[in-house]
């Protein structure tokens, strides 16, 4: 039985002679909801790409005690940007069908219901709002019944209502389905009410642990400079 | 419409080749539009002049040599793109001009007028011989089978290669295979439209279909139907006008595109009113 869902040891990433990530080590246990915070260019998305073995890195990354490629089926991933031709005739249902190697209409219906998009199956992808598209991308990430979900800035560019719906969906997946979730966020204050663990990143690992214990004024100032204002509250919504 | 023109064997061969290639070009055209690969197709078509010229010089079937050369070009584009992280249009630009230059130099070694070369530059579906028809038929069946078998994987790859990788597809194999299938299709299409115009049949039918399709499925089906219509009407019109077939096919496609665009705008206005 593997306790740690994700194990990262001495992870470093160089790109064009520049250090993007420097010697990160941490482990994530089952059922945790980890918020990854840090300023722009701090290597947050690179960390996800290294975890997913989509880029070259030094160090060791293990998912469920094995190499990540052996466990792709257990991972769901929502990328930061999903750019596509908005006029392309592709329905929500077809998009999910193409995204899974199995033909599973039942599962597609189920994941769309989970994100409250089941009535939009025949709608064209390009006609969705930012929030709706985000929910469809989450539904796609849930297709293979993943045990680990990676979300890269999932609320960027969506309105407040969409953001509210999004947090509810993620909380539901985490609590109801005991899904382990890693989420990159630009919302620093969100971590207090939402995440069970927080990872502060700026090329180096600045903090990792329970938000109330590790997110201190000093750490935030080190991470973001003097600009950040912390307003801790028990829950976001 | 008087279809008696199809009693001539050369017209029958043109018709069969046209039907096979129209569907194949439209099917691959779907990926071209999805992955924005128009320049790739155009680049391969022009680079294939190198293969055609080599075939002509060696007195070996130029279509086969061009087909093999295009597969090599596709692989080079993929490998350079991957190894040096170049934007694909840079690599394609190099292959495009390199292949063409090689072709022009090789042709200069052969003296005299080259009618075959002209037919490859501008296409001549009416000159399709029996052996070429067999080659087009067999190669097309092989391409259809591969596309059919990996259709979902190719679509996901074209849509979002990272997700394709995480979904467990071997993208480092699928990507070059897609490039090679597209290259082979383009070279086969040269027989109808020639190096210069072949992209027309890759792009125009899918562009017409996109104007009216409400789902991906209807988009693919419509693309193939429009491609067949364009080739059939083009063949007949070019016969009666006694005009070169390739350019007539392209112009027929553009007329259909304009009609469809006007019809779609009319429908939209009606819906809005």
Interface residues (C-beta under 8 A of the other chain):
Chain A: X52 X54 X72 X73 X75 X77 X79 X82 X84 X85 X87 X88 X89 X90 X91 X94 X95 X97 X98 X99 X100 X101 X122 X124 X140 X144
Chain B: X33 X34 X36 X152 X153 X155 X156 X159 X160 X162 X163 X165 X166 X167 X168 X169 X210 X213 X214 X215 X216 X217 X218 X219
